[in-house]
Amino acid sequence: MSAWQGKSKGTSAGYKIFVFLIRTAGKKGAYILLRFVAFYYFIFSPKSTRPILQFYQNRFGAGRLKSLRMLYANYYCLGQCLIDKIALMTESDTDYTFDFDGEEHLREMVNQGKGGILLSGHLGNWEAAGHLLKRLGTRINVVMFDGEDARIKEYMEGVTGQKKFNIIYIRPDLSHIYEMTQALQNNELVCMHADRFLPGNKTVDVSFFSATARLPEGPFLMALKLKVPVAFVFAFKESDRHYHFYSTELKTFDTKRGDTVADVSQLYAAHLEKMTRLYPVQWFNYYDFWKA
């Protein structure tokens, strides 16, 4: 069974190309090139094509022809989300609109003064809409592996001259836990993707699309142990210039009340499935997600 190896589909070279195109030809020019890039991945990327196609057929229940159409739309939408993110971060195109369902929950999180944990996933384009969180008036910390994604983020900060988020790197010595705890004590928000793990990491089994999938134990263990408000957040592209941000109501988990890692992870999986059913072509996990 293929597994995630800690790298995204994009590379810093790809970002540089799109930054150049956006600055010279605008977003429309980048979208035109993207059609060819998406077709290339559609034809010549079997390692990512196979699992996403199987997802549409075996889990989502689409027929063969519909699954192929969804596959191409998936690659194209991934590229659009990337271009939108670059356009927003470089402020070369800021004419976007947003719906924000659940903003009141995140404001409540900040007002409680305990900080909070936001759990998201590789579904939609949460980063592009993340600048909305600036309205909350507190620092945003993003927890991530010190790998390709982190280098891309550092490159984009160099291009824009702005630091949108504070990055907390996951380290073998677990020092990132101290940084997360300190951030929460400062009433800051800590954001984590909770849908991917590296081989060898501890996992928890959940029911996802009527089958057993594995999720990383770490984010849910932190949500359980730190006893701060938790929300599940997602953002999706709905048109060329419009995004829809979702936040669930706040939950605070506590082992003294009998809450377990399994409870937290299954609740997350339920919201992840709900959002995936609403926006299936924005499911950007290109590996076998389900337990063999």
N, C-alpha and C positions, 0 to 999 in steps of 0.2 A: 504494500500500500504506500503510495507517495505521501509525503508529509511536507509541511511548510518548512523551509530551510532558513528563515529569518530574513528573506529578501523580498522586496516588492517587485511587481512587473516593471516599473519604471526605473531608470538609472539617471544619474546626474547628467550624463551626456544627452539623454532624451529631454531633460528639463531645459538644458542650454539651447537645444534646437528650437523648442517651443517658445522660450523667452525671446530668441532672435526673431522668430516668425511673428509673434505678437507685436513686437516693437516695430517691425518693418512692414508687415502686411495686415496687422490688426487681427482681432480674434476670428473674423470670417476667413481670412487666409489660412490661419492655423486649422480651422475646422475643415477646409478643403483638403489640406494635406492629410488630415486625420482619416479621411475616408480610405485612403490608400494604405495607411498604417494599420487601420483596423482590419482591412481585407488581408494584409500580409499575415497578421496574427491568426486570422480566421483559417488560413490555408496552411501556414508553416509553423504553427506552435502546438504540436500535438500534446505535449506534456500538460499544458493548461487547458487545451480544448477538450480533451477526453473527460476530465472530471466535471467540468461545468456543463458539458453536453449530457452526461449521465445524470447530473442533478436535475436538469430540466425534464428529462424523460422519465427517470425512475422515482424522483422525489416530488417534483412539481406536477407531474402527470401530463406533460405536453407531448404531443405526437412528434414524429421524427422531423417533419418539415417545419412545424412551428418551433421546435427546439433549435433547429439550424438558424432560423430567422432571429430567435432570441439570442443565440450565441453571437451573431454579428452585431446585434444591437448592444449586447453587453460590452464587447470590445470598443465599439464606437462611443458608448456612454462613458466608459472608463476614461477614454482619451478626452472627452468633453469636460469631465470633472477635473482632470489634470489641467487642461487649458484654463478653465474657469478659476481654478485655485491660483495659477500663476498670474492671471489677469488681475485678480483681486489683490494678491500680495504685492504686485508691482504697481498697483493702482493705475494700470494702463486702460482699464475699463471697469468703472465702478457703477455702471447703470444696471444693477441687479435689484430685484425685489425679493422679499422673503415673507413667508408666513411663519409665525413662531407659536406653535401650540405648546403650552406648558411653561411659558416664561415665568409665570407667577410662582411655579414650584422652585425654580432656581433662585428667584429673588428671596423666597422664604428660606432657602438653604443658606444664603449669605446672611440674612437677618438673624438667623439663629446663632451666629457667631462661633460655630464649631468647625467651619470649613465643610467640605463635602466631597464625595467621590462620584464622578460621572463615568459610567461604564457604557462604552459604545462598541462598534465592531467595524469590520471591513465591508460595510454595506452603506451605499450612498456616498456622500461627500461631506462628511461632518466638518472637515478642516476648512473647506471653503466658507461654510456658514459660521465657523468658530469666531469670526470677528464680532458676531452679534453678542458674544459673551462679554465683550468690553463694556457693554451697557450695565453689567452687574457690578462694576466698580471694585473688582478684586482681581488678584493675580491668578493666572491660569497656568497650571503645571501639567505637562504631558509626559507620561511614563512610557518609555520605549526602549527597545533593544539598541545597543550601540553598534548598529550595522548600517546597511545601505540607506534605510529610511532616514536615519539620523544625519548622514552625510548630505542627503538631499535637502533636508530641512536647514542645515547650516549653509548650504549653497544659496538657498532662497533668501535667507536672512542677509547674506552678503550682497545679493542683487538688490534687495529692497532697502537695505540699510535699517531695517526695523526688526525687532525681536518680538514676534507676535505672542510666543509662549515661552515659558521656561521649561527646558527639557530636563527630565530626571532620567538618567540612564540606568537600566537594569544591570547590576553588577554581580559577579559571583560571590563577593564578600557580603552581599545583602545590605550594603551601605545605603542603597536607594530607599530602603524602608525607613531609615532615620530621616532622610530628606523629605519623604512623603509625610511622615509624622510631624516634622517641623512645619511644613507647609500648612497642614490642617490646623495646627495650633495658632498659626497666623491668620486663620479664617480665609485661606485660599482654597481654590478648587483643584482637585487632582483628577486628571482624565486618563483613563486606561482603555485600550481595546482588549476585550475579554473573549475573543473567538479564535485565537491562534496560540500555538505553543511549539517550542522547539523539541526535537527528539530528546528524550531523557527527562523532560520536565514532568512534574506531578500533574495528573489530570483528574477530572471528575466526569463521570458518565451522565448524560442528560438525554431525555427524549426530545428529538428534533425531527420534524417532518416524518413522524411515525416510525422512526428508527433510532438506534443508539448512536450518539455522537460524543466525541470527547472534547472537553474544553479545559483550558489551563486552570489549575486549582488556585493559583496565586491571587488573582484579582478578587475572587469571591472570599478567600480566606481573609484578605485585608479588609474587605467590606464588613465581614463578620467580626473581626477582632478589634477594629478601630472605633466601632460604635459611633460613627458619624452618619449624617444623612446620606443616602445613596439614591441616585436617579439614573435611569437608562435613557440615553439620548441618541438621536439619529437625525440626519439631514439628507434630503433627497432632491435631485434635480427634476423639476417638473416641466420646464421649457428652457429655451435657450438662455433666458435671463431671469428665471424664477426658481427659488428653492423653498423647500418646506422643512422646517425644523420641528422635531418632536422631543418633548421631555415628559417622562412619566411622573406621577406623584412621588413624593419622597417616601423612602422606607428607611428605618433604622433597625438593624439586625442585632440580636443579642443572644449569646449562648445561654444566658440565665433564663431566657424565655423558651429555650428549647430550639432556637434556630440553628440550622446546620449549614455547612458548605453546600450540601445537596439542595437545600431549600433555596439558597441564594442563586445558585447556578441554574436551577430549573426555572425559576422565575425569569431570569435573564433570557434563557433559551426560548421561553414562551413569547416574550416580546420580540426577540430576534426573528422568530418564525413569523409572527404577525406582520412585522415590517417587510420581511422578505416576500411574503405573499402579495403585499401591496405593490412592491417595487422589485419584481424578480430579476429584471435585467441590470439592476444595480447591486447584485450579489457578486462581490469581487474576491472570492476565495477560490483560487485556481489549483486546488489539490483535493484529494479524497478526504472529505470532511468527516465521513462516518466511520465508526469502528468496524474493523473487519470481523 
